[in-house]
């Protein structure tokens, strides 16, 4: 019996082809998201064969954006956001202005009218939420200073685009498009739209900080006390999706901004970590559908019709925006590494660009060709973004970001080298200090480095898996290497590099499972501590039972 199931077909074909092409891309040593985008092109309306529903795919992708921003908000607090306002607000505004002016200049060069150039440039100026956050999460940088700056920058861009989407219909007539009918005249309409939008945003923020801050954690605590994992998972999803949808309907802000604030007000609760874990599987699945939906919008014919225009738009996105962002961050006297990370994070465009381009076409401000150029630039910038992070990492190392800071001299010997200063690493430091041991810490988290420096603890800033860092740590003269990082794969890389430098060095590592223990032992770890076993042993000792 035949059934018309466009929703199921879109989800199934999107996920299956994303898996197939993502695995193929990984096999070819390409980022999996390149495969996800290709899957979207294959099921899109511009290629033969099965055609998924682009509208449904876009809505499903929006769920991924909501859950992703909710998860980021869970790792943020209002203090974190306010701490980066000094650079995030002017930085985002200036960077968007530079990218918009570059877009206007390109439009002028090809003979487009000023209004079309303005919308075109604005669409090239705003980064994709999904791409930026996935890149930072893969590098575990969300909770670092540079990660917070990037997210703060993203929030400012989000608010600017909300304002732009509200004002564009009112300004369409002035910019050369289809004027929106308004009984009170153009200027009054624009002023009224600005004031109304700002009032709605202010009302939303006030509501979340006054009401949401008490209501959301309170509801989840009540559900948590029932002991039902199923109800708790449902409550977390209801909060994330419900707040995002309600904020968009009542206050006119984006889904992403609403979800971010929902996560942020919940971050002060002890349930935030569990809430993050509950949304992770759905968040990743729907984030994949985001990339599939982007691929579906791409019309390959634009590459034949306007190859040089696509290339110019791509260069504005990946070079114009990035260079502007990097110079701004450096002007605020942040380290080069932070500037490189922000530049790489912003070297792409995404969902807001698509929304703006579609609105521009509907208002007669953009031609369909200009919209296709924007979409092509987005596709190629998203594919290229992981490579820009690779270049960023190499430049950071070349520019001397592996540097010794703190109260130790480079000519030390018979010392302990500790990698990582998280919960475990900080406890190890306390023990080493109590024993009067000579040691140094290798850490790359900006905030932890600052704490170490303030405490007068010797610290080396850099990636411990890089040979230059281990060389600077005088590993050949060290007595012991302790790996306190929780990621077994990362620890394995450090062990491999350390064994090449010092084959006989005692190396201590931590693991969370038997599989990780085997992996670390094969890499060359001398002693491996598995947390669960130590907890069990401690419990038995406390009970004074035979082990």
C-alpha positions as CSV (number, residue, x, y, z in Angstrom):
1,X,0.0,0.0,0.0
2,X,1.7,3.3,-1.1
3,X,2.2,6.0,1.5
4,X,3.1,9.7,0.9
5,X,5.8,10.2,3.6
6,X,7.9,13.1,2.7
7,X,9.1,13.7,6.3
8,X,10.3,10.1,6.7
9,X,11.8,10.0,3.3
10,X,13.7,13.2,3.9
11,X,15.1,12.0,7.3
12,X,16.0,8.6,6.1
13,X,17.6,9.6,2.8
14,X,19.4,12.5,4.4
15,X,20.9,10.5,7.2
16,X,21.7,7.4,5.1
17,X,23.4,9.3,2.4
18,X,25.2,11.5,4.9
19,X,26.5,8.4,6.6
20,X,27.7,6.9,3.3
21,X,29.3,10.0,1.9
22,X,30.6,11.1,5.4
23,X,32.4,7.7,5.8
24,X,33.8,8.0,2.2
25,X,35.1,11.5,3.0
26,X,36.7,10.3,6.2
27,X,38.3,7.4,4.2
28,X,39.8,10.0,1.8
29,X,41.1,12.0,4.8
30,X,38.5,14.8,4.2
31,X,36.3,16.3,6.8
32,X,33.0,14.3,7.2
33,X,30.9,17.4,6.7
34,X,32.1,17.5,3.1
35,X,30.3,14.2,2.7
36,X,27.2,15.6,4.4
37,X,27.1,18.5,2.0
38,X,27.6,16.2,-1.0
39,X,24.7,14.1,0.3
40,X,22.5,17.2,0.3
41,X,23.5,18.0,-3.3
42,X,22.6,14.4,-4.4
43,X,19.1,14.6,-2.9
44,X,18.6,18.2,-3.9
45,X,16.4,19.6,-6.7
46,X,19.3,20.4,-9.0
47,X,20.5,16.8,-9.5
48,X,18.7,13.8,-11.0
49,X,17.1,11.1,-9.0
50,X,15.4,11.2,-5.6
51,X,14.5,14.7,-4.5
52,X,14.0,15.3,-0.8
53,X,11.7,18.1,0.5
54,X,14.0,21.2,1.0
55,X,11.5,22.9,3.3
56,X,11.3,19.9,5.6
57,X,15.0,19.5,5.6
58,X,15.6,23.1,6.6
59,X,13.1,22.9,9.5
60,X,14.7,19.6,10.7
61,X,18.1,21.3,10.5
62,X,16.8,24.2,12.7
63,X,16.2,21.7,15.4
64,X,19.9,20.9,15.3
65,X,20.8,24.5,15.6
66,X,18.5,24.9,18.6
67,X,20.0,21.9,20.4
68,X,23.5,22.9,19.6
69,X,23.0,26.5,21.0
70,X,21.3,25.0,24.0
71,X,24.3,22.8,24.7
72,X,26.6,25.8,24.3
73,X,24.5,27.8,26.7
74,X,24.8,25.0,29.3
75,X,28.6,25.7,29.4
76,X,28.1,29.5,29.7
77,X,27.1,31.9,32.4
78,X,26.0,35.5,32.3
79,X,29.4,36.5,33.7
80,X,31.2,34.6,30.9
81,X,29.2,36.5,28.4
82,X,29.7,39.9,30.0
83,X,33.5,39.2,30.3
84,X,34.0,39.2,26.5
85,X,31.6,42.1,25.7
86,X,34.5,44.5,25.4
87,X,35.8,42.7,22.3
88,X,32.8,40.8,21.1
89,X,30.5,43.8,20.5
90,X,32.8,46.2,18.6
91,X,34.6,43.2,17.0
92,X,31.5,41.7,15.5
93,X,30.2,45.1,14.3
94,X,33.4,46.2,12.7
95,X,34.0,42.8,11.1
96,X,30.4,42.7,9.7
97,X,30.9,46.2,8.3
98,X,34.2,45.3,6.6
99,X,32.7,42.2,5.0
100,X,29.6,44.1,3.9
101,X,31.7,46.8,2.3
102,X,33.8,44.2,0.4
103,X,30.5,42.7,-0.8
104,X,29.3,46.1,-2.0
105,X,32.6,46.7,-3.8
106,X,32.3,43.3,-5.6
107,X,28.7,44.1,-6.6
108,X,29.7,47.5,-7.9
109,X,32.5,45.8,-9.9
110,X,30.0,43.6,-11.7
111,X,27.4,46.3,-12.2
112,X,24.9,45.4,-9.6
113,X,22.8,48.2,-8.0
114,X,23.8,49.5,-4.5
115,X,20.8,47.9,-2.7
116,X,21.6,44.5,-4.1
117,X,25.3,45.0,-3.2
118,X,24.3,45.9,0.4
119,X,22.2,42.7,0.9
120,X,24.8,40.6,-0.9
121,X,27.6,41.9,1.4
122,X,25.5,41.6,4.5
123,X,24.8,37.9,3.7
124,X,28.6,37.3,3.4
125,X,29.3,38.9,6.8
126,X,27.7,36.5,9.3
127,X,29.1,33.2,10.3
128,X,27.2,29.9,10.7
129,X,26.3,28.9,14.2
130,X,26.5,25.2,13.5
131,X,29.9,25.3,11.8
132,X,31.5,27.6,14.3
133,X,30.3,25.7,17.4
134,X,31.2,22.2,15.9
135,X,34.7,23.4,15.1
136,X,35.2,24.7,18.6
137,X,33.7,21.6,20.3
138,X,36.0,19.3,18.3
139,X,39.0,21.2,19.6
140,X,37.5,21.5,23.2
141,X,37.7,25.3,23.0
142,X,34.2,26.2,23.9
143,X,35.1,26.9,27.6
144,X,38.4,28.6,26.8
145,X,38.9,32.4,26.5
146,X,39.1,32.2,22.8
147,X,36.0,30.0,22.6
148,X,34.0,32.5,24.7
149,X,35.1,35.4,22.6
150,X,33.9,33.4,19.5
151,X,30.5,32.6,21.0
152,X,30.1,36.2,22.2
153,X,31.0,37.4,18.7
154,X,28.4,34.9,17.3
155,X,25.7,36.2,19.7
156,X,26.3,39.8,18.6
157,X,26.1,38.8,14.9
158,X,22.9,36.9,15.7
159,X,21.3,40.0,17.3
160,X,22.5,42.1,14.3
161,X,20.9,39.8,11.8
162,X,17.6,39.7,13.8
163,X,17.6,43.5,13.5
164,X,18.5,43.3,9.8
165,X,15.7,40.8,9.0
166,X,13.2,43.1,10.7
167,X,14.4,46.3,9.0
168,X,15.0,45.0,5.5
169,X,11.3,44.9,4.4
170,X,10.9,48.5,5.7
171,X,14.0,49.6,3.8
172,X,13.3,47.7,0.6
173,X,11.9,50.7,-1.3
174,X,14.8,52.9,-0.4
175,X,17.3,50.1,-1.5
176,X,15.6,49.6,-4.8
177,X,13.3,46.7,-4.1
178,X,9.6,46.3,-3.5
179,X,8.5,48.9,-1.0
180,X,6.5,47.6,2.0
181,X,3.2,49.4,2.4
182,X,3.2,51.5,5.6
183,X,0.5,54.0,6.6
184,X,3.0,56.1,8.6
185,X,5.7,56.7,6.0
186,X,9.1,55.1,5.4
187,X,11.2,56.9,8.0
188,X,8.7,56.4,10.8
189,X,8.3,52.8,9.8
190,X,12.1,52.2,10.0
191,X,12.4,54.0,13.3
192,X,9.4,52.2,14.7
193,X,10.8,48.8,13.5
194,X,14.2,49.5,15.2
195,X,12.6,50.6,18.5
196,X,10.1,47.7,18.5
197,X,12.9,45.1,17.8
198,X,15.2,46.5,20.5
199,X,12.3,46.5,22.9
200,X,11.5,42.9,22.1
201,X,15.1,41.8,22.6
202,X,15.4,43.7,25.9
203,X,12.1,42.2,27.0
204,X,13.3,38.6,26.1
205,X,16.6,39.0,28.0
206,X,14.8,40.5,31.0
207,X,12.2,37.7,31.0
208,X,14.9,35.0,30.8
209,X,17.0,36.5,33.6
210,X,14.1,37.2,35.9
211,X,11.6,34.5,35.2
212,X,13.5,31.8,33.3
213,X,16.4,31.8,35.7
214,X,14.1,30.6,38.4
215,X,11.5,28.6,36.5
216,X,13.6,26.4,34.2
217,X,16.0,25.0,36.8
218,X,13.0,24.6,39.2
219,X,11.0,22.5,36.8
220,X,14.0,20.3,36.0
221,X,14.7,19.8,39.7
222,X,11.2,18.7,40.3
223,X,11.4,16.2,37.4
224,X,14.8,14.9,38.5
225,X,13.4,14.1,41.9
226,X,10.9,11.7,40.3
227,X,13.9,9.5,39.3
228,X,12.6,9.0,35.8
229,X,15.3,9.3,33.2
230,X,12.7,9.3,30.4
231,X,10.8,12.2,31.9
232,X,14.0,14.1,32.6
233,X,15.2,13.7,29.0
234,X,11.8,14.8,27.7
235,X,11.8,17.8,30.1
236,X,15.3,18.9,28.8
237,X,14.1,18.7,25.2
238,X,10.8,20.5,26.0
239,X,12.8,23.3,27.6
240,X,15.3,23.7,24.8
241,X,12.7,23.5,21.9
242,X,9.9,25.2,23.8
243,X,12.0,28.3,24.9
244,X,13.5,28.6,21.4
245,X,10.1,28.4,19.7
246,X,8.4,30.7,22.3
247,X,11.1,33.3,22.1
248,X,10.8,33.4,18.3
249,X,7.0,33.7,18.4
250,X,6.7,36.1,21.3
251,X,9.8,38.2,21.1
252,X,10.9,37.9,17.5
253,X,14.4,36.7,18.3
254,X,16.0,33.8,16.5
255,X,15.6,30.1,17.6
256,X,19.3,29.9,18.2
257,X,19.4,32.9,20.6
258,X,16.4,31.6,22.5
259,X,17.9,28.2,22.9
260,X,21.3,29.7,24.0
261,X,19.6,31.7,26.8
262,X,17.6,28.7,27.9
263,X,20.9,26.7,28.3
264,X,22.6,29.7,30.0
265,X,20.0,30.1,32.7
266,X,20.2,26.3,33.4
267,X,24.0,26.3,33.5
268,X,23.9,27.6,37.1
269,X,22.1,24.4,38.1
270,X,23.9,21.2,39.1
271,X,21.7,19.4,36.5
272,X,23.4,21.2,33.6
273,X,25.9,18.4,32.9
274,X,23.3,15.8,32.8
275,X,21.1,18.0,30.6
276,X,24.0,18.3,28.1
277,X,24.4,14.5,27.9
278,X,20.7,14.0,27.3
279,X,20.6,16.3,24.3
280,X,23.9,15.1,22.7
281,X,22.6,12.2,20.5
282,X,19.7,14.2,19.0
283,X,21.9,17.3,18.6
284,X,24.5,15.5,16.5
285,X,21.9,13.8,14.3
286,X,20.1,17.0,13.5
287,X,23.3,18.9,13.1
288,X,24.1,16.5,10.3
289,X,20.8,17.3,8.7
290,X,21.8,20.9,8.8
291,X,24.6,20.3,6.4
292,X,22.4,18.1,4.2
293,X,19.9,20.9,3.9
294,X,22.7,23.3,2.9
295,X,23.8,21.0,0.2
296,X,20.2,20.8,-1.1
297,X,20.1,24.5,-1.8
298,X,23.2,24.4,-4.0
299,X,22.8,24.9,-7.7
300,X,25.9,23.5,-9.5
301,X,25.1,25.5,-12.6
302,X,26.3,28.7,-11.0
303,X,29.9,27.3,-11.2
304,X,29.6,27.3,-14.9
305,X,27.7,30.6,-15.2
306,X,29.7,32.7,-12.8
307,X,32.9,30.9,-11.7
308,X,34.9,34.1,-11.0
309,X,32.1,35.7,-9.1
310,X,31.8,32.6,-6.9
311,X,35.6,32.7,-6.3
312,X,35.5,36.4,-5.4
313,X,32.7,35.8,-2.9
314,X,34.5,32.8,-1.4
315,X,37.7,35.0,-0.9
316,X,35.7,37.7,0.8
317,X,34.3,35.1,3.2
318,X,37.5,33.2,4.0
319,X,40.1,36.0,3.7
320,X,38.3,39.4,4.0
321,X,36.3,38.4,7.1
322,X,39.2,36.4,8.7
323,X,41.8,39.1,8.2
324,X,39.5,41.8,9.6
325,X,38.6,39.6,12.6
326,X,42.3,38.8,13.3
327,X,43.4,42.4,13.2
328,X,40.5,43.4,15.5
329,X,41.5,40.7,18.1
330,X,45.2,41.7,17.9
331,X,44.2,45.4,18.3
332,X,42.6,44.4,21.6
333,X,46.0,42.9,22.6
334,X,44.9,39.3,22.7
335,X,47.5,36.6,21.9
336,X,48.1,35.6,18.3
337,X,46.7,32.2,19.0
338,X,43.4,33.7,20.0
339,X,43.3,35.9,16.9
340,X,44.0,32.9,14.7
341,X,41.2,30.9,16.3
342,X,38.7,33.7,15.9
343,X,39.7,34.3,12.3
344,X,39.4,30.6,11.4
345,X,36.0,30.3,13.2
346,X,34.5,33.1,11.2
347,X,35.9,32.0,7.8
348,X,32.5,30.7,6.7
349,X,28.8,31.6,6.4
350,X,25.6,29.7,6.9
351,X,22.0,29.7,8.0
352,X,21.4,33.4,8.5
353,X,23.0,34.1,5.0
354,X,20.4,31.7,3.4
355,X,17.5,33.4,5.2
356,X,18.7,36.8,4.3
357,X,19.3,35.8,0.6
358,X,15.8,34.3,0.4
359,X,14.2,37.4,1.9
360,X,16.3,39.6,-0.5
361,X,14.9,37.7,-3.5
362,X,11.3,37.9,-2.2
363,X,11.7,41.7,-1.8
364,X,13.2,42.2,-5.2
365,X,16.6,43.3,-3.7
366,X,18.6,40.2,-4.9
367,X,18.5,38.3,-8.2
368,X,18.4,34.5,-8.1
369,X,21.9,34.5,-9.5
370,X,23.2,36.6,-6.6
371,X,21.5,34.2,-4.2
372,X,23.1,31.2,-5.9
373,X,26.5,32.9,-5.6
374,X,25.9,33.3,-1.8
375,X,25.0,29.7,-1.5
376,X,28.0,28.5,-3.5
377,X,30.3,30.7,-1.3
378,X,28.7,29.1,1.8
379,X,29.2,25.6,0.5
380,X,32.9,26.0,-0.3
381,X,33.6,28.0,2.8
382,X,32.1,25.3,5.0
383,X,34.1,22.6,3.3
384,X,37.3,24.7,3.6
385,X,36.8,25.7,7.2
386,X,38.5,22.6,8.8
387,X,41.6,23.3,6.6
388,X,41.7,26.9,7.9
389,X,41.9,25.5,11.4
390,X,44.8,23.3,10.4
391,X,46.6,26.3,8.9
392,X,45.7,28.3,12.1
393,X,47.3,25.6,14.3
394,X,50.5,25.5,12.2
395,X,50.8,29.3,12.2
396,X,50.3,29.3,15.9
397,X,53.2,26.9,16.4
398,X,55.4,28.7,13.9
399,X,54.8,32.1,15.6
400,X,56.1,30.7,18.9
401,X,52.9,30.0,20.8
402,X,54.7,27.1,22.5
403,X,56.4,29.3,25.1
404,X,57.6,28.9,28.6
405,X,55.9,31.0,31.2
406,X,56.0,30.9,35.0
407,X,58.6,30.5,37.7
408,X,61.0,27.9,36.3
409,X,64.2,27.9,34.4
410,X,64.5,25.9,31.1
411,X,67.6,24.2,32.4
412,X,65.9,21.8,34.9
413,X,66.4,18.1,35.4
414,X,65.0,15.2,37.5
415,X,61.6,16.8,37.4
416,X,58.0,15.7,36.9
417,X,56.2,16.8,33.7
418,X,52.4,17.0,34.2
419,X,50.1,17.3,31.2
420,X,46.8,18.9,32.0
421,X,45.6,21.0,34.9
422,X,41.9,20.1,35.2
423,X,40.3,18.4,38.2
424,X,42.8,15.5,38.3
425,X,45.8,17.6,37.3
426,X,45.2,20.2,40.0
427,X,45.0,17.5,42.6
428,X,48.3,16.1,41.3
429,X,49.9,19.5,41.6
430,X,48.8,19.8,45.2
431,X,50.5,16.5,46.0
432,X,53.7,17.3,44.2
433,X,53.9,20.7,46.0
434,X,53.3,18.9,49.4
435,X,56.2,16.5,48.6
436,X,58.5,19.3,47.5
437,X,58.9,17.8,44.0
438,X,60.3,19.8,41.1
439,X,57.7,19.9,38.3
440,X,56.2,21.8,35.5
441,X,52.8,21.7,33.9
442,X,51.9,21.6,30.2
443,X,48.6,23.3,29.5
444,X,46.9,25.1,26.6
445,X,43.7,26.4,28.2
446,X,44.1,30.1,28.6
447,X,42.2,30.4,31.9
448,X,44.1,27.5,33.5
449,X,47.4,29.0,32.3
450,X,46.4,32.3,34.0
451,X,45.6,30.5,37.3
452,X,48.9,28.7,37.2
453,X,50.8,31.9,36.6
454,X,49.0,33.7,39.4
455,X,49.9,30.8,41.7
456,X,53.5,30.9,40.7
457,X,53.4,27.4,39.3
458,X,55.8,26.7,36.3
459,X,53.8,26.2,33.2
460,X,54.5,25.6,29.5
461,X,51.8,26.7,27.1
462,X,51.3,24.4,24.1
463,X,50.0,21.1,22.8
464,X,51.8,18.3,24.6
465,X,51.5,16.0,21.5
466,X,53.8,18.4,19.6
467,X,57.5,17.5,19.7
468,X,58.5,21.1,20.2
469,X,56.5,21.3,23.4
470,X,58.1,18.1,24.8
471,X,61.5,19.4,23.9
472,X,60.8,22.7,25.7
473,X,59.8,20.7,28.7
474,X,63.2,19.1,28.9
475,X,61.7,15.6,28.7
476,X,65.1,13.9,28.1
477,X,66.0,15.1,31.6
478,X,62.7,14.4,33.3
479,X,62.1,11.8,35.9
480,X,58.4,11.1,35.2
481,X,55.6,12.0,32.8
482,X,52.1,12.2,34.2
483,X,49.1,12.5,31.8
484,X,46.1,14.0,33.6
485,X,44.0,14.7,30.4
486,X,40.8,12.7,30.3
487,X,40.9,12.1,26.5
488,X,42.6,8.7,25.9
489,X,43.2,9.4,22.2
490,X,45.0,12.6,23.0
491,X,47.0,11.0,25.8
492,X,48.0,8.2,23.4
493,X,49.4,10.8,21.0
494,X,51.5,12.4,23.8
495,X,52.8,9.0,24.9
496,X,53.8,8.1,21.4
497,X,55.8,11.4,21.0
498,X,57.3,11.0,24.5
499,X,58.5,7.4,23.8
500,X,60.4,8.7,20.7
501,X,62.1,11.3,22.9
502,X,62.7,9.2,26.0
503,X,62.1,5.4,25.6
504,X,62.8,4.5,29.3
505,X,60.7,7.3,30.9
506,X,58.0,6.2,33.4
507,X,54.7,7.4,32.0
508,X,51.5,7.5,34.1
509,X,48.1,7.9,32.4
510,X,44.4,7.7,33.2
511,X,41.6,5.8,31.5
512,X,37.8,5.3,31.7
513,X,37.4,1.8,30.3
514,X,39.3,-1.5,29.7
515,X,39.5,-0.6,26.0
516,X,41.3,2.7,26.8
517,X,43.6,0.8,29.2
518,X,44.6,-1.5,26.3
519,X,45.0,1.4,23.9
520,X,47.3,3.4,26.3
521,X,49.3,0.3,27.1
522,X,50.0,-0.4,23.5
523,X,51.1,3.2,23.0
524,X,53.7,2.8,25.7
525,X,52.2,3.9,29.0
526,X,54.0,2.4,32.0
527,X,51.2,2.8,34.6
528,X,47.5,3.3,33.9
529,X,44.9,4.3,36.5
530,X,41.3,3.5,35.7
531,X,38.9,5.7,37.7
532,X,36.2,3.1,38.3
533,X,38.6,0.5,39.7
534,X,40.1,3.1,42.1
535,X,36.7,4.1,43.3
536,X,35.8,0.4,43.9
537,X,39.1,-0.2,45.7
538,X,38.6,2.8,47.9
539,X,35.1,1.7,48.8
540,X,36.3,-1.8,49.8
541,X,39.1,-0.2,51.9
542,X,36.6,2.0,53.7
543,X,34.5,-1.0,54.5
544,X,37.6,-2.9,55.7
545,X,36.7,-5.8,53.5
546,X,39.3,-8.0,51.8
547,X,40.0,-6.7,48.3
